[in-house]
Amino acid sequence: MALIEVSGVTKVYESEGVVTAALRGVSCNIDAGEFVAIMGPSGSGKSTMLHVLGFLERHTEGTYTFDGKKYDDYSAVDIAHVRNKKMGFIFQTFNLLPRQSVLENVKLPLLYSDVPEREWDALARKAVERVGLSHRADFSAVRLSGGEKQRVAIARALVNNPSVIFADEPTGNLDSKSGGVIMETLHELNEREGHTIILVTHETYTSEYARRMIRLKDGIIELDSPIKNRIRSGEEFRK
Amino acid sequence: MQAKHIVRTATSSLGAHKSRSILTILGIVVGILAVMLVVSVGAGAEALILNQVEGLGANTIIVVPGREPKGPSDPAVIDTLYGDSLKERELDALSRSNNITGVQDVMPIVFGVTGVSHEGETYQSMVLGGSELFPDIFGLAAAQGEFYGEDDVRGRSAVVVIGSTVAEELFGESDAVGKNIRVGEFQARVIGVLPKKGQVLFFNADESIFMPYTAAQLYVFGQKHFNRIIVTVASHDDVPVAVADITATLRALHDITDPENDDFFVSTQEDIADSVGTITSALTWFLGAVAAISLVVGGVGIMNIMLVSVTERTREIGLRKALGATSGNILYQFLLESVTLTSIGGIIGILLGAVGSYGITLVLTNIAGLNWTFIFPTTAAVLGVALSFCIGLVFGIYPAYQASQKSPLEALRYE
């Protein structure tokens, strides 16, 4: 059974009487351990799809099964717990708490988990080390560069050891060098540690770190195929 | 999420907006401070009045002519001043120790206001005629000279003891003892001057003159009756029985069977203390309640700031939700922030209130010269903390609910 099973999912927004269909019947399965890039021009529904998959908003029609259970079978509290334990999020705008230290930011998901507090520090430090920011652990988040901020966000997404990491345009606010480091980190997490990664991007070069591409257009899947000329290591990118 | 972390999260975000938090707290501080001051000063005033009332002696019973007035506009009030139902006969009956349980002293009092003068200086003074027991019963002692004695009472001596204000008005700086003054139409010799004493129950000792009741009856007022009879008993516990005995004795003497027809009534210090206490504490709590209205204003301020804070922190709320916070977690976080704010405000208000009312005590004792005691209003303090906590809860619930209902997505998109 696939980790994510989407069948005939639509998402319709209604605002001031204007109805907009962002997703118009999407079906696909994503297995644990995949690295999927969701692509498409702006307005194609790729962000909406990520939000639906990430339990950030409910789909309108169709069925979405996550980890063997339908969305509607989860209670509101269950949904919060799934987001906390099984999902990690990386946003384009980083969304760190600016006044708190790197370590405190990384601990944030633990605050809402049932992990005992005595383990928080070790888990957070391990996650910070994983993204190569141990030397910045006690820095206030505002003092970091954009690339560093996004690496903190990755550490935060990792700290609860989720089944799937959702990344929404993670390199969108970064220069290409920092963006490369981020993509390489995600690549490694998938390749070496088997994390499932679902990436939304409109940049072709970032999508090339993924193994599979789902291309959306006008709210339907236009193309769903493996990526052939995949970037295997960061070295190639840095050239 | 553990309570400890909710507290930590709430306090750290309050700390992040220090000046705003302080300003918000101020409303609550002022409200609690006002309540504390009113209640503390009210309690002090009550204690002061009760102290004076009880200073007369908890063992003192006053017999008053006329039936007991039902209110200040009851015509019976006139009888309490001019009634003539208490005479020598009644005094004798009450003086017999086998009539009244525990009786110690019995003293008649006659009083009225008369002009007193000395060498052209005139003063309208309260004239109080009593027996030689007067200084004991009312806790008075002459500062210069002496009080009149038993012989003066028996012999209707034309002697007076004058209050400090009377002495000042008539004699200025010079010595009054041994001089003659005019009391109404008759001459009396000043044998003593009282120290400054102030109000003693129903008369102001400073503005009064004191003389043997026999002389006052004959020379000043031309009356055979008494205006009051004071009975003291040995023990406070005897008071209720003594009151019943006095009532029975006087009814028997006056052939009264129906209490409706009483031509006297008996009042105790306890009655007076009770009514004074009821009035002052009612007044205190009423003023306290008025002050508490400012707390509601403070509460609205809290709500206002919390709503601003929720809007401002939409992104943070969204992020927390995306990372797994439940609506309950967010609700508690914001509720706790407002409760923390108001509780801190409440505690500061109570401390300032205690300091403030202590300051008022110092001013009243040292500058106004009152025998004022500092009373820390424990009830008001406990109530104040509870009230400020509740205000945080009540005025924080709406903003906290607003925060908890934000969708993580909407929140993250919010710019």
Interface residues (C-beta under 8 A of the other chain):
Chain A: H51 G54 L56 E57 A76 V77 A80 H81 R83 N84 K85 F89 F91 N95 L97 R99 Q100 L108 P109 L111 Y112 S113 E117 R156 N160
Chain B: M1 Q2 H5 T9 S12 A16 R315 E316 L319 R320 K321 A322 L323 G324 A325 T326 S327 G328 N329 S407 P408 L409 L412
